[in-house]
Amino acid sequence: MSEVRDIHEGDQDAWRRLFREYGVFYKTEFSDEVLDGVWHWLMNAESPLEAVVAVDDGRAYGFAHYRALPDTFTASNEWYLDDLYVEPGHRGSGAGSALIEAVAERAASDGGGKLRWITAADNATAQSVYDKLVTRTTWVTYEKQT
């Protein structure tokens, strides 16, 4: 793993490929409209969604999407890691950990607070990484489609 940096316009093709692969991993096919919409958020300074990419020899092979959220328990921001993906050939290289750390550093430089995320209950590979880095919570997640 050579570098983690903020995403930029020149990463669009690599990001689209990686985000589609991420969708396949979660059995979701992202339409061009979804890809365009998320990319627009990432490139729009007014959007709360931000991203970092893991890059080797100028080629992005992983990403993390994150955003600040108001935290009513502290009256300050907390941070949410929406998506994290590293292509299979780079897993085990430390890229996932480096992406998480880069997000944590950006959150700390912008006021700090907790960084939270969820993962699928059966994603044991990711959980083995996360369990080495952070504290697993006891919170249970619910959702309702509206």
N, C-alpha and C positions, 0 to 999 in steps of 0.2 A: 504494500500500500504506500503510495508515494505522497499523495496530497489530498486534503479535504478543503474545499473552498466554496464560497457562495456560488450559486447557480447563475449563469448569464445567458444572454440571447444565443450565443454560439453553441450552447448545449442542447438546443431544442431537439434535434434529430436523435441524439443519444438518449435524452430524457424520455422521449416518446416511446422508443424501443424498450427502455427499462420499465417504464410505467405499464406498458402492455404486458411485459413479462410478469410484473408484480400482480396484475390482474389475473393472469393465468394461474399463478400460484394460489390465489384465493378464489379460483373458479368463477371469475368475472371477466367479461369481455367489454373493454372500454370502447365506446363509440368515438368517432372523430370529434363529435360535438363535446363529449366529456373531456377528451384530451385537449381540445382547443380551449375549453373553459378553464380547466386547471392551469394550463400554460399561461393564459391571460392573467389569472390571479397571481401566479409566480412572478410575472414580469411587471405587474402593476404596483407601484410604490404605495398606493392607497389600500391595497388588499392586506389583510392580516397574515395571509399564508406566505411563508418563506421557505427556502430550500437550500440545502448544501449538497454537493456532489463529491464523491470519491473519484479521483482522476489518476490515471497512470499513463504516462507518455501522451498527455493531452486528450485522452479518451476517458469519458465518464463511464464507470462501471457500477455505480451505486448512488443512491440518493436518500435523503431524509427530508420530509416535509414537516414543518412545525409552525406553531402560532401561539401568540399570547392570548390568555383568557383572563377576565376579571375573576378574582378569588374572593368570595364573600366572607371567608373565614379570616382573611388578613387585610382586606381592603387594598390589595395590591394585585399584581399579576402573578399567575402561575402559567406554566407552559405545557403545551400539549404536542406530543410527537404523533402526527397523524399517520405517516407512512414511512417505512424504512425498508429498503431493498438493496441487496448486493447480488449481482449476477453469480450463478453457481460456481464459475471458475475462480472467483475471488473469495469465496466463503472460507473461513478459517484463517484468513490473512490478517485479521484485526480490523478490517474495514468497517464492519458494523459497529464495533466499539468506538472507533475513531469518529464515525458519523454522529453517534450519540454524544460523545464528548464535545464535538464541535457545536452541536445544538446547545448543550449545557453551558459552554463558554459564552455563546451568544446571549443566552438567557441571563447569565450572571452579569454580563456587561450592560444589560438593559434592565437592571433592577433586581434580578434574581427571582427567587420563588421556586416552587416545586416544578419538576419536569415529570409529566405522567404520560403513559401510553397503555394501550391494550394489545394483546395478541391472541390469536386463536388458541383455544385450550389444547388442541392437538399439535401445536407448533413447538415440539420439544426441542428442536435445534435452536430456535431463537431463544427459547426460555433458558437454555443452558448458558447462553451468552449473557442474557439479562441478569440471571441469578448471580453471576460473578461481579456484576457492575453496580447493581442497585438493590433496593429492598422490595421484595414482593409484598403487595398489600393484601388485605383480607376483604377488600371491597368487591361486591358483586355488581356486575353491569347488567342493566336492563335496557331494552329499546322498544319503541313503538313506532310503527310506520304511520305517518300522517298524510 
